[in-house]
Amino acid sequence: QVQLVESGGGLVQPGGSLRLSCAASRSIFSIYAVGWYRQAPGKRRELVAAITSGSTCNYADSVKGRFTISRDNAKNTAYLQMNSLKPEDTAVYYCNAGFQLPSDRWGQGTQVTVSL
């Protein structure tokens, strides 16, 4: 079973940046697609960005041009670079990985708060 651990969340001012990391426990991670999801209070969990095993990327319209997903298979790690953050980006961010997304493999989540 692959375990996923997110890190890198925190409090940032509007317009700031954060880089989230998702570390996987096994090298099989390299053949999985990886998705970053977020869930704000009172809202459903939504897909923010995804990257295939071949590094094809897709983004939600709300984050296009601001967020970048990437992966380093040698480190069994995926990243989400978030720039020009807005208060509406405030949420718990989760990593997910599998042959199809979403899979049943979720991390514990990392809180991102965008506020003055």
C-alpha positions in Angstrom: 0.0 0.0 0.0 1.3 3.4 -1.0 1.2 6.1 1.7 1.1 9.7 0.8 2.3 12.6 3.1 1.6 16.2 2.2 3.6 19.2 3.5 4.2 22.8 2.7 0.9 24.4 3.7 0.7 27.5 5.9 -0.6 31.1 6.2 0.3 33.4 3.3 -0.9 36.9 2.3 -2.9 37.4 -0.9 -0.5 37.5 -3.9 2.0 35.2 -2.1 3.3 31.8 -3.0 3.5 28.4 -1.4 4.9 25.1 -2.6 3.2 21.9 -1.5 4.9 18.5 -1.6 3.4 15.0 -1.7 5.9 12.3 -0.7 5.0 8.7 -1.5 6.3 5.7 0.4 6.9 3.4 -2.6 8.5 3.7 -6.0 5.4 2.4 -7.7 4.3 6.1 -7.3 6.2 6.7 -10.6 3.6 4.9 -12.7 0.6 6.5 -11.0 -1.2 9.6 -12.0 -1.2 12.2 -9.2 -3.8 14.8 -8.3 -4.0 17.7 -5.9 -7.5 18.2 -4.5 -8.7 20.8 -2.1 -11.7 21.2 0.2 -12.8 24.4 1.7 -15.2 24.6 4.7 -18.7 23.7 3.6 -17.7 22.8 0.1 -17.1 19.6 -1.8 -13.6 18.4 -2.5 -12.4 19.5 -5.9 -9.6 18.6 -8.2 -7.1 21.4 -8.6 -4.4 19.9 -10.8 -3.4 16.5 -12.0 -0.3 15.0 -13.7 -0.1 11.7 -15.5 2.8 9.2 -15.3 4.0 10.7 -18.5 3.9 14.3 -17.0 0.8 15.5 -18.9 -0.8 18.2 -16.7 -4.3 19.4 -16.3 -5.7 22.3 -14.2 -9.0 23.6 -12.9 -9.9 26.8 -14.6 -9.8 28.6 -11.3 -6.0 28.0 -10.9 -4.8 28.0 -14.5 -1.8 30.3 -14.9 -1.2 30.5 -11.2 -0.6 26.9 -10.1 1.9 24.4 -11.5 2.0 20.7 -10.8 5.1 18.7 -11.2 6.7 15.4 -10.1 10.2 14.0 -9.4 9.9 10.2 -9.7 13.4 9.7 -8.4 12.2 11.2 -5.1 8.7 9.6 -5.2 7.4 13.2 -4.8 4.9 15.4 -6.5 4.7 19.2 -6.0 2.1 22.0 -6.4 3.6 25.4 -6.9 1.0 28.0 -6.0 1.5 31.6 -7.0 -0.6 34.7 -6.9 -2.7 33.1 -4.1 -6.2 34.5 -3.4 -8.3 34.2 -0.3 -10.6 31.8 -2.2 -7.7 29.4 -2.5 -8.0 28.8 1.3 -8.6 25.1 1.9 -7.2 21.8 3.0 -5.1 20.4 0.1 -4.9 16.7 -0.4 -2.7 14.5 -2.6 -4.1 11.5 -4.4 -2.4 8.9 -6.5 -3.4 5.9 -8.6 -4.0 4.5 -12.1 -7.2 6.5 -12.1 -8.1 9.6 -10.1 -9.4 9.8 -7.5 -8.1 6.6 -6.0 -8.6 5.4 -2.5 -5.0 6.6 -1.7 -5.2 10.0 0.1 -2.8 11.9 2.2 -3.7 13.5 5.5 -4.0 17.0 3.9 -2.2 20.3 4.5 -3.9 23.5 5.4 -3.5 26.5 3.1 -4.8 29.8 4.4 -4.6 33.0 2.3 -5.4 36.0 4.4 -4.0 39.4 5.4 
